[in-house]
Amino acid sequence: MTVVNILVQTANGKQWTVSHKMRRLEGVEKSHVVSGTYDIIALAHVAERDLGRLLAQIHDLPGVVETELCVAL
């Protein structure tokens, strides 16, 4: 399993909705609304081959503007 921290910027006022929807995605363990450059930080455990699928699902959520992945080494 690959451990990934996902940083998400959302459209104004969409952070809570996006965070709740992210928690329902397979592999996402936690999703927190935060202050700062990004609006959400999520923790996911996924097989490396499924990382692209998860990222595509996140980008398909209404209100997601940008993401950055931080893969644990």
PyMOL Python script that loads the backbone (N, CA, C, O; Angstrom):
from pymol import cmd

cmd.read_pdbstr("""\
ATOM      1  N   MET A   1       0.834  -1.199   0.000  1.00  0.00           N
ATOM      2  CA  MET A   1       0.000   0.000   0.000  1.00  0.00           C
ATOM      3  C   MET A   1       0.870   1.252   0.000  1.00  0.00           C
ATOM      4  O   MET A   1       1.932   1.297   0.622  1.00  0.00           O
ATOM      5  N   THR A   2       0.402   2.237  -0.696  1.00  0.00           N
ATOM      6  CA  THR A   2       1.063   3.535  -0.744  1.00  0.00           C
ATOM      7  C   THR A   2       0.302   4.494   0.167  1.00  0.00           C
ATOM      8  O   THR A   2      -0.926   4.569   0.115  1.00  0.00           O
ATOM      9  N   VAL A   3       1.030   5.218   0.993  1.00  0.00           N
ATOM     10  CA  VAL A   3       0.428   6.209   1.882  1.00  0.00           C
ATOM     11  C   VAL A   3       0.595   7.573   1.233  1.00  0.00           C
ATOM     12  O   VAL A   3       1.703   7.973   0.876  1.00  0.00           O
ATOM     13  N   VAL A   4      -0.531   8.291   1.085  1.00  0.00           N
ATOM     14  CA  VAL A   4      -0.521   9.563   0.373  1.00  0.00           C
ATOM     15  C   VAL A   4      -1.262  10.620   1.176  1.00  0.00           C
ATOM     16  O   VAL A   4      -2.363  10.378   1.670  1.00  0.00           O
ATOM     17  N   ASN A   5      -0.659  11.784   1.302  1.00  0.00           N
ATOM     18  CA  ASN A   5      -1.354  12.958   1.818  1.00  0.00           C
ATOM     19  C   ASN A   5      -1.786  13.755   0.602  1.00  0.00           C
ATOM     20  O   ASN A   5      -0.983  14.044  -0.285  1.00  0.00           O
ATOM     21  N   ILE A   6      -3.067  14.109   0.571  1.00  0.00           N
ATOM     22  CA  ILE A   6      -3.628  14.821  -0.574  1.00  0.00           C
ATOM     23  C   ILE A   6      -4.036  16.212  -0.114  1.00  0.00           C
ATOM     24  O   ILE A   6      -4.876  16.366   0.773  1.00  0.00           O
ATOM     25  N   LEU A   7      -3.430  17.223  -0.728  1.00  0.00           N
ATOM     26  CA  LEU A   7      -3.734  18.617  -0.415  1.00  0.00           C
ATOM     27  C   LEU A   7      -4.694  19.120  -1.476  1.00  0.00           C
ATOM     28  O   LEU A   7      -4.446  18.953  -2.670  1.00  0.00           O
ATOM     29  N   VAL A   8      -5.790  19.734  -1.049  1.00  0.00           N
ATOM     30  CA  VAL A   8      -6.843  20.121  -1.989  1.00  0.00           C
ATOM     31  C   VAL A   8      -7.218  21.585  -1.808  1.00  0.00           C
ATOM     32  O   VAL A   8      -7.456  22.046  -0.691  1.00  0.00           O
ATOM     33  N   GLN A   9      -7.266  22.304  -2.917  1.00  0.00           N
ATOM     34  CA  GLN A   9      -7.849  23.648  -2.928  1.00  0.00           C
ATOM     35  C   GLN A   9      -9.251  23.518  -3.504  1.00  0.00           C
ATOM     36  O   GLN A   9      -9.469  22.803  -4.482  1.00  0.00           O
ATOM     37  N   THR A  10     -10.199  24.218  -2.887  1.00  0.00           N
ATOM     38  CA  THR A  10     -11.584  24.160  -3.351  1.00  0.00           C
ATOM     39  C   THR A  10     -12.079  25.553  -3.720  1.00  0.00           C
ATOM     40  O   THR A  10     -11.458  26.561  -3.383  1.00  0.00           O
ATOM     41  N   ALA A  11     -13.199  25.586  -4.415  1.00  0.00           N
ATOM     42  CA  ALA A  11     -13.884  26.849  -4.680  1.00  0.00           C
ATOM     43  C   ALA A  11     -14.398  27.386  -3.335  1.00  0.00           C
ATOM     44  O   ALA A  11     -14.597  26.625  -2.388  1.00  0.00           O
ATOM     45  N   ASN A  12     -14.604  28.679  -3.269  1.00  0.00           N
ATOM     46  CA  ASN A  12     -15.074  29.303  -2.024  1.00  0.00           C
ATOM     47  C   ASN A  12     -16.330  28.634  -1.491  1.00  0.00           C
ATOM     48  O   ASN A  12     -17.304  28.442  -2.218  1.00  0.00           O
ATOM     49  N   GLY A  13     -16.294  28.282  -0.211  1.00  0.00           N
ATOM     50  CA  GLY A  13     -17.453  27.709   0.460  1.00  0.00           C
ATOM     51  C   GLY A  13     -17.698  26.236   0.189  1.00  0.00           C
ATOM     52  O   GLY A  13     -18.684  25.688   0.683  1.00  0.00           O
ATOM     53  N   LYS A  14     -16.835  25.571  -0.579  1.00  0.00           N
ATOM     54  CA  LYS A  14     -17.049  24.163  -0.940  1.00  0.00           C
ATOM     55  C   LYS A  14     -16.216  23.187  -0.110  1.00  0.00           C
ATOM     56  O   LYS A  14     -16.338  21.975  -0.285  1.00  0.00           O
ATOM     57  N   GLN A  15     -15.375  23.693   0.788  1.00  0.00           N
ATOM     58  CA  GLN A  15     -14.438  22.822   1.483  1.00  0.00           C
ATOM     59  C   GLN A  15     -15.116  21.745   2.332  1.00  0.00           C
ATOM     60  O   GLN A  15     -14.653  20.604   2.351  1.00  0.00           O
ATOM     61  N   TRP A  16     -16.189  22.076   3.024  1.00  0.00           N
ATOM     62  CA  TRP A  16     -16.843  21.081   3.889  1.00  0.00           C
ATOM     63  C   TRP A  16     -17.520  19.997   3.060  1.00  0.00           C
ATOM     64  O   TRP A  16     -17.431  18.816   3.395  1.00  0.00           O
ATOM     65  N   THR A  17     -18.189  20.382   1.992  1.00  0.00           N
ATOM     66  CA  THR A  17     -18.861  19.404   1.133  1.00  0.00           C
ATOM     67  C   THR A  17     -17.852  18.477   0.473  1.00  0.00           C
ATOM     68  O   THR A  17     -18.048  17.262   0.441  1.00  0.00           O
ATOM     69  N   VAL A  18     -16.777  19.044  -0.051  1.00  0.00           N
ATOM     70  CA  VAL A  18     -15.752  18.232  -0.708  1.00  0.00           C
ATOM     71  C   VAL A  18     -15.103  17.286   0.303  1.00  0.00           C
ATOM     72  O   VAL A  18     -14.884  16.114  -0.001  1.00  0.00           O
ATOM     73  N   SER A  19     -14.800  17.781   1.486  1.00  0.00           N
ATOM     74  CA  SER A  19     -14.170  16.946   2.507  1.00  0.00           C
ATOM     75  C   SER A  19     -15.046  15.743   2.858  1.00  0.00           C
ATOM     76  O   SER A  19     -14.548  14.621   2.959  1.00  0.00           O
ATOM     77  N   HIS A  20     -16.334  15.970   3.042  1.00  0.00           N
ATOM     78  CA  HIS A  20     -17.251  14.869   3.376  1.00  0.00           C
ATOM     79  C   HIS A  20     -17.335  13.862   2.228  1.00  0.00           C
ATOM     80  O   HIS A  20     -17.374  12.655   2.465  1.00  0.00           O
ATOM     81  N   LYS A  21     -17.363  14.346   1.000  1.00  0.00           N
ATOM     82  CA  LYS A  21     -17.430  13.433  -0.150  1.00  0.00           C
ATOM     83  C   LYS A  21     -16.133  12.657  -0.320  1.00  0.00           C
ATOM     84  O   LYS A  21     -16.160  11.498  -0.732  1.00  0.00           O
ATOM     85  N   MET A  22     -15.007  13.272  -0.013  1.00  0.00           N
ATOM     86  CA  MET A  22     -13.732  12.572  -0.124  1.00  0.00           C
ATOM     87  C   MET A  22     -13.657  11.396   0.838  1.00  0.00           C
ATOM     88  O   MET A  22     -13.078  10.361   0.509  1.00  0.00           O
ATOM     89  N   ARG A  23     -14.232  11.547   2.012  1.00  0.00           N
ATOM     90  CA  ARG A  23     -14.205  10.466   3.011  1.00  0.00           C
ATOM     91  C   ARG A  23     -14.895   9.204   2.510  1.00  0.00           C
ATOM     92  O   ARG A  23     -14.618   8.112   3.005  1.00  0.00           O
ATOM     93  N   ARG A  24     -15.780   9.339   1.548  1.00  0.00           N
ATOM     94  CA  ARG A  24     -16.514   8.187   1.007  1.00  0.00           C
ATOM     95  C   ARG A  24     -15.735   7.446  -0.079  1.00  0.00           C
ATOM     96  O   ARG A  24     -16.113   6.342  -0.470  1.00  0.00           O
ATOM     97  N   LEU A  25     -14.655   8.047  -0.566  1.00  0.00           N
ATOM     98  CA  LEU A  25     -13.883   7.425  -1.634  1.00  0.00           C
ATOM     99  C   LEU A  25     -13.033   6.282  -1.080  1.00  0.00           C
ATOM    100  O   LEU A  25     -12.461   6.383   0.005  1.00  0.00           O
ATOM    101  N   GLU A  26     -12.962   5.209  -1.838  1.00  0.00           N
ATOM    102  CA  GLU A  26     -12.196   4.042  -1.413  1.00  0.00           C
ATOM    103  C   GLU A  26     -10.725   4.410  -1.251  1.00  0.00           C
ATOM    104  O   GLU A  26     -10.113   4.975  -2.158  1.00  0.00           O
ATOM    105  N   GLY A  27     -10.175   4.091  -0.107  1.00  0.00           N
ATOM    106  CA  GLY A  27      -8.776   4.355   0.197  1.00  0.00           C
ATOM    107  C   GLY A  27      -8.555   5.577   1.052  1.00  0.00           C
ATOM    108  O   GLY A  27      -7.512   5.691   1.695  1.00  0.00           O
ATOM    109  N   VAL A  28      -9.515   6.506   1.082  1.00  0.00           N
ATOM    110  CA  VAL A  28      -9.353   7.718   1.894  1.00  0.00           C
ATOM    111  C   VAL A  28      -9.674   7.376   3.343  1.00  0.00           C
ATOM    112  O   VAL A  28     -10.789   6.965   3.667  1.00  0.00           O
ATOM    113  N   GLU A  29      -8.684   7.552   4.206  1.00  0.00           N
ATOM    114  CA  GLU A  29      -8.836   7.241   5.631  1.00  0.00           C
ATOM    115  C   GLU A  29      -9.387   8.437   6.411  1.00  0.00           C
ATOM    116  O   GLU A  29     -10.260   8.291   7.267  1.00  0.00           O
ATOM    117  N   LYS A  30      -8.859   9.616   6.096  1.00  0.00           N
ATOM    118  CA  LYS A  30      -9.239  10.839   6.821  1.00  0.00           C
ATOM    119  C   LYS A  30      -9.266  11.999   5.846  1.00  0.00           C
ATOM    120  O   LYS A  30      -8.559  12.001   4.838  1.00  0.00           O
ATOM    121  N   SER A  31     -10.094  12.986   6.161  1.00  0.00           N
ATOM    122  CA  SER A  31     -10.149  14.202   5.372  1.00  0.00           C
ATOM    123  C   SER A  31     -10.502  15.350   6.312  1.00  0.00           C
ATOM    124  O   SER A  31     -11.545  15.329   6.966  1.00  0.00           O
ATOM    125  N   HIS A  32      -9.627  16.346   6.374  1.00  0.00           N
ATOM    126  CA  HIS A  32      -9.814  17.453   7.314  1.00  0.00           C
ATOM    127  C   HIS A  32      -9.819  18.788   6.584  1.00  0.00           C
ATOM    128  O   HIS A  32      -8.990  19.026   5.706  1.00  0.00           O
ATOM    129  N   VAL A  33     -10.745  19.647   6.944  1.00  0.00           N
ATOM    130  CA  VAL A  33     -10.735  21.032   6.475  1.00  0.00           C
ATOM    131  C   VAL A  33      -9.697  21.769   7.321  1.00  0.00           C
ATOM    132  O   VAL A  33      -9.686  21.662   8.548  1.00  0.00           O
ATOM    133  N   VAL A  34      -8.822  22.520   6.640  1.00  0.00           N
ATOM    134  CA  VAL A  34      -7.737  23.220   7.320  1.00  0.00           C
ATOM    135  C   VAL A  34      -7.647  24.657   6.825  1.00  0.00           C
ATOM    136  O   VAL A  34      -8.260  25.019   5.820  1.00  0.00           O
ATOM    137  N   SER A  35      -6.881  25.465   7.535  1.00  0.00           N
ATOM    138  CA  SER A  35      -6.627  26.835   7.080  1.00  0.00           C
ATOM    139  C   SER A  35      -5.268  26.858   6.389  1.00  0.00           C
ATOM    140  O   SER A  35      -4.431  25.987   6.621  1.00  0.00           O
ATOM    141  N   GLY A  36      -5.061  27.840   5.555  1.00  0.00           N
ATOM    142  CA  GLY A  36      -3.780  27.964   4.874  1.00  0.00           C
ATOM    143  C   GLY A  36      -3.945  27.948   3.367  1.00  0.00           C
ATOM    144  O   GLY A  36      -5.022  28.243   2.849  1.00  0.00           O
ATOM    145  N   THR A  37      -2.886  27.607   2.673  1.00  0.00           N
ATOM    146  CA  THR A  37      -2.885  27.594   1.216  1.00  0.00           C
ATOM    147  C   THR A  37      -3.896  26.603   0.667  1.00  0.00           C
ATOM    148  O   THR A  37      -4.560  26.875  -0.333  1.00  0.00           O
ATOM    149  N   TYR A  38      -4.015  25.457   1.317  1.00  0.00           N
ATOM    150  CA  TYR A  38      -4.965  24.430   0.900  1.00  0.00           C
ATOM    151  C   TYR A  38      -6.149  24.429   1.852  1.00  0.00           C
ATOM    152  O   TYR A  38      -6.041  24.866   2.998  1.00  0.00           O
ATOM    153  N   ASP A  39      -7.274  23.936   1.368  1.00  0.00           N
ATOM    154  CA  ASP A  39      -8.501  23.916   2.160  1.00  0.00           C
ATOM    155  C   ASP A  39      -8.745  22.578   2.843  1.00  0.00           C
ATOM    156  O   ASP A  39      -9.448  22.510   3.851  1.00  0.00           O
ATOM    157  N   ILE A  40      -8.162  21.509   2.292  1.00  0.00           N
ATOM    158  CA  ILE A  40      -8.377  20.158   2.809  1.00  0.00           C
ATOM    159  C   ILE A  40      -7.051  19.413   2.773  1.00  0.00           C
ATOM    160  O   ILE A  40      -6.272  19.549   1.830  1.00  0.00           O
ATOM    161  N   ILE A  41      -6.808  18.629   3.810  1.00  0.00           N
ATOM    162  CA  ILE A  41      -5.719  17.657   3.794  1.00  0.00           C
ATOM    163  C   ILE A  41      -6.352  16.303   4.076  1.00  0.00           C
ATOM    164  O   ILE A  41      -7.060  16.130   5.069  1.00  0.00           O
ATOM    165  N   ALA A  42      -6.089  15.339   3.187  1.00  0.00           N
ATOM    166  CA  ALA A  42      -6.648  13.997   3.339  1.00  0.00           C
ATOM    167  C   ALA A  42      -5.512  12.987   3.386  1.00  0.00           C
ATOM    168  O   ALA A  42      -4.444  13.203   2.813  1.00  0.00           O
ATOM    169  N   LEU A  43      -5.759  11.890   4.072  1.00  0.00           N
ATOM    170  CA  LEU A  43      -4.817  10.780   4.152  1.00  0.00           C
ATOM    171  C   LEU A  43      -5.440   9.584   3.469  1.00  0.00           C
ATOM    172  O   LEU A  43      -6.585   9.226   3.744  1.00  0.00           O
ATOM    173  N   ALA A  44      -4.680   8.966   2.572  1.00  0.00           N
ATOM    174  CA  ALA A  44      -5.189   7.799   1.848  1.00  0.00           C
ATOM    175  C   ALA A  44      -4.161   6.679   1.862  1.00  0.00           C
ATOM    176  O   ALA A  44      -2.955   6.923   1.879  1.00  0.00           O
ATOM    177  N   HIS A  45      -4.659   5.449   1.855  1.00  0.00           N
ATOM    178  CA  HIS A  45      -3.841   4.245   1.706  1.00  0.00           C
ATOM    179  C   HIS A  45      -4.378   3.519   0.481  1.00  0.00           C
ATOM    180  O   HIS A  45      -5.489   2.991   0.513  1.00  0.00           O
ATOM    181  N   VAL A  46      -3.616   3.486  -0.578  1.00  0.00           N
ATOM    182  CA  VAL A  46      -4.063   2.847  -1.828  1.00  0.00           C
ATOM    183  C   VAL A  46      -2.902   2.090  -2.465  1.00  0.00           C
ATOM    184  O   VAL A  46      -1.734   2.395  -2.223  1.00  0.00           O
ATOM    185  N   ALA A  47      -3.240   1.111  -3.270  1.00  0.00           N
ATOM    186  CA  ALA A  47      -2.220   0.447  -4.077  1.00  0.00           C
ATOM    187  C   ALA A  47      -1.702   1.467  -5.086  1.00  0.00           C
ATOM    188  O   ALA A  47      -2.461   2.304  -5.575  1.00  0.00           O
ATOM    189  N   GLU A  48      -0.433   1.399  -5.389  1.00  0.00           N
ATOM    190  CA  GLU A  48       0.168   2.377  -6.302  1.00  0.00           C
ATOM    191  C   GLU A  48      -0.583   2.431  -7.632  1.00  0.00           C
ATOM    192  O   GLU A  48      -0.737   3.502  -8.219  1.00  0.00           O
ATOM    193  N   ARG A  49      -1.047   1.284  -8.100  1.00  0.00           N
ATOM    194  CA  ARG A  49      -1.755   1.229  -9.387  1.00  0.00           C
ATOM    195  C   ARG A  49      -3.108   1.942  -9.334  1.00  0.00           C
ATOM    196  O   ARG A  49      -3.659   2.291 -10.378  1.00  0.00           O
ATOM    197  N   ASP A  50      -3.653   2.165  -8.124  1.00  0.00           N
ATOM    198  CA  ASP A  50      -4.961   2.808  -7.972  1.00  0.00           C
ATOM    199  C   ASP A  50      -4.867   4.295  -7.674  1.00  0.00           C
ATOM    200  O   ASP A  50      -5.893   4.961  -7.535  1.00  0.00           O
ATOM    201  N   LEU A  51      -3.672   4.819  -7.575  1.00  0.00           N
ATOM    202  CA  LEU A  51      -3.489   6.230  -7.221  1.00  0.00           C
ATOM    203  C   LEU A  51      -4.091   7.161  -8.266  1.00  0.00           C
ATOM    204  O   LEU A  51      -4.729   8.152  -7.912  1.00  0.00           O
ATOM    205  N   GLY A  52      -3.901   6.862  -9.531  1.00  0.00           N
ATOM    206  CA  GLY A  52      -4.467   7.682 -10.599  1.00  0.00           C
ATOM    207  C   GLY A  52      -5.977   7.695 -10.568  1.00  0.00           C
ATOM    208  O   GLY A  52      -6.598   8.735 -10.790  1.00  0.00           O
ATOM    209  N   ARG A  53      -6.579   6.534 -10.292  1.00  0.00           N
ATOM    210  CA  ARG A  53      -8.037   6.428 -10.195  1.00  0.00           C
ATOM    211  C   ARG A  53      -8.558   7.312  -9.065  1.00  0.00           C
ATOM    212  O   ARG A  53      -9.528   8.050  -9.238  1.00  0.00           O
ATOM    213  N   LEU A  54      -7.898   7.230  -7.903  1.00  0.00           N
ATOM    214  CA  LEU A  54      -8.336   8.037  -6.763  1.00  0.00           C
ATOM    215  C   LEU A  54      -8.211   9.524  -7.083  1.00  0.00           C
ATOM    216  O   LEU A  54      -9.119  10.297  -6.778  1.00  0.00           O
ATOM    217  N   LEU A  55      -7.123   9.927  -7.680  1.00  0.00           N
ATOM    218  CA  LEU A  55      -6.936  11.333  -8.021  1.00  0.00           C
ATOM    219  C   LEU A  55      -8.000  11.807  -9.002  1.00  0.00           C
ATOM    220  O   LEU A  55      -8.510  12.920  -8.873  1.00  0.00           O
ATOM    221  N   ALA A  56      -8.338  10.976  -9.977  1.00  0.00           N
ATOM    222  CA  ALA A  56      -9.390  11.330 -10.941  1.00  0.00           C
ATOM    223  C   ALA A  56     -10.736  11.483 -10.230  1.00  0.00           C
ATOM    224  O   ALA A  56     -11.506  12.388 -10.553  1.00  0.00           O
ATOM    225  N   GLN A  57     -11.025  10.605  -9.267  1.00  0.00           N
ATOM    226  CA  GLN A  57     -12.285  10.706  -8.526  1.00  0.00           C
ATOM    227  C   GLN A  57     -12.341  11.999  -7.720  1.00  0.00           C
ATOM    228  O   GLN A  57     -13.392  12.634  -7.631  1.00  0.00           O
ATOM    229  N   ILE A  58     -11.227  12.383  -7.142  1.00  0.00           N
ATOM    230  CA  ILE A  58     -11.186  13.629  -6.370  1.00  0.00           C
ATOM    231  C   ILE A  58     -11.404  14.820  -7.300  1.00  0.00           C
ATOM    232  O   ILE A  58     -12.176  15.721  -6.973  1.00  0.00           O
ATOM    233  N   HIS A  59     -10.745  14.836  -8.439  1.00  0.00           N
ATOM    234  CA  HIS A  59     -10.903  15.949  -9.379  1.00  0.00           C
ATOM    235  C   HIS A  59     -12.311  16.024  -9.957  1.00  0.00           C
ATOM    236  O   HIS A  59     -12.736  17.090 -10.403  1.00  0.00           O
ATOM    237  N   ASP A  60     -13.031  14.922  -9.957  1.00  0.00           N
ATOM    238  CA  ASP A  60     -14.416  14.909 -10.444  1.00  0.00           C
ATOM    239  C   ASP A  60     -15.408  15.483  -9.433  1.00  0.00           C
ATOM    240  O   ASP A  60     -16.551  15.772  -9.788  1.00  0.00           O
ATOM    241  N   LEU A  61     -14.987  15.653  -8.177  1.00  0.00           N
ATOM    242  CA  LEU A  61     -15.891  16.205  -7.168  1.00  0.00           C
ATOM    243  C   LEU A  61     -16.141  17.685  -7.462  1.00  0.00           C
ATOM    244  O   LEU A  61     -15.192  18.438  -7.682  1.00  0.00           O
ATOM    245  N   PRO A  62     -17.398  18.107  -7.468  1.00  0.00           N
ATOM    246  CA  PRO A  62     -17.701  19.525  -7.697  1.00  0.00           C
ATOM    247  C   PRO A  62     -17.049  20.399  -6.619  1.00  0.00           C
ATOM    248  O   PRO A  62     -17.172  20.124  -5.425  1.00  0.00           O
ATOM    249  N   GLY A  63     -16.368  21.435  -7.050  1.00  0.00           N
ATOM    250  CA  GLY A  63     -15.732  22.364  -6.117  1.00  0.00           C
ATOM    251  C   GLY A  63     -14.234  22.176  -5.982  1.00  0.00           C
ATOM    252  O   GLY A  63     -13.564  23.040  -5.419  1.00  0.00           O
ATOM    253  N   VAL A  64     -13.683  21.073  -6.480  1.00  0.00           N
ATOM    254  CA  VAL A  64     -12.240  20.859  -6.410  1.00  0.00           C
ATOM    255  C   VAL A  64     -11.569  21.705  -7.489  1.00  0.00           C
ATOM    256  O   VAL A  64     -11.924  21.625  -8.666  1.00  0.00           O
ATOM    257  N   VAL A  65     -10.602  22.510  -7.076  1.00  0.00           N
ATOM    258  CA  VAL A  65      -9.889  23.394  -7.991  1.00  0.00           C
ATOM    259  C   VAL A  65      -8.515  22.833  -8.334  1.00  0.00           C
ATOM    260  O   VAL A  65      -8.115  22.826  -9.498  1.00  0.00           O
ATOM    261  N   GLU A  66      -7.794  22.362  -7.318  1.00  0.00           N
ATOM    262  CA  GLU A  66      -6.417  21.910  -7.524  1.00  0.00           C
ATOM    263  C   GLU A  66      -6.057  20.912  -6.437  1.00  0.00           C
ATOM    264  O   GLU A  66      -6.571  20.985  -5.321  1.00  0.00           O
ATOM    265  N   THR A  67      -5.167  19.973  -6.769  1.00  0.00           N
ATOM    266  CA  THR A  67      -4.660  19.034  -5.772  1.00  0.00           C
ATOM    267  C   THR A  67      -3.150  18.942  -5.864  1.00  0.00           C
ATOM    268  O   THR A  67      -2.545  19.241  -6.894  1.00  0.00           O
ATOM    269  N   GLU A  68      -2.560  18.520  -4.755  1.00  0.00           N
ATOM    270  CA  GLU A  68      -1.134  18.205  -4.722  1.00  0.00           C
ATOM    271  C   GLU A  68      -1.000  16.940  -3.895  1.00  0.00           C
ATOM    272  O   GLU A  68      -1.590  16.821  -2.821  1.00  0.00           O
ATOM    273  N   LEU A  69      -0.215  15.992  -4.404  1.00  0.00           N
ATOM    274  CA  LEU A  69      -0.002  14.737  -3.703  1.00  0.00           C
ATOM    275  C   LEU A  69       1.344  14.759  -3.017  1.00  0.00           C
ATOM    276  O   LEU A  69       2.334  15.225  -3.580  1.00  0.00           O
ATOM    277  N   CYS A  70       1.375  14.248  -1.789  1.00  0.00           N
ATOM    278  CA  CYS A  70       2.619  14.059  -1.051  1.00  0.00           C
ATOM    279  C   CYS A  70       2.678  12.585  -0.684  1.00  0.00           C
ATOM    280  O   CYS A  70       2.014  12.144   0.254  1.00  0.00           O
ATOM    281  N   VAL A  71       3.475  11.825  -1.427  1.00  0.00           N
ATOM    282  CA  VAL A  71       3.560  10.381  -1.224  1.00  0.00           C
ATOM    283  C   VAL A  71       4.595  10.112  -0.132  1.00  0.00           C
ATOM    284  O   VAL A  71       5.719  10.610  -0.191  1.00  0.00           O
ATOM    285  N   ALA A  72       4.199   9.318   0.865  1.00  0.00           N
ATOM    286  CA  ALA A  72       5.123   8.954   1.939  1.00  0.00           C
ATOM    287  C   ALA A  72       6.195   8.017   1.395  1.00  0.00           C
ATOM    288  O   ALA A  72       5.890   7.105   0.627  1.00  0.00           O
ATOM    289  N   LEU A  73       7.426   8.233   1.779  1.00  0.00           N
ATOM    290  CA  LEU A  73       8.550   7.408   1.298  1.00  0.00           C
ATOM    291  C   LEU A  73       8.876   6.319   2.302  1.00  0.00           C
ATOM    292  O   LEU A  73       9.790   5.526   2.077  1.00  0.00           O
TER     293      LEU A  73
END
""", "prot")
cmd.dss("prot")
cmd.show_as("cartoon", "prot")
cmd.util.cbc("prot")
cmd.orient("prot")
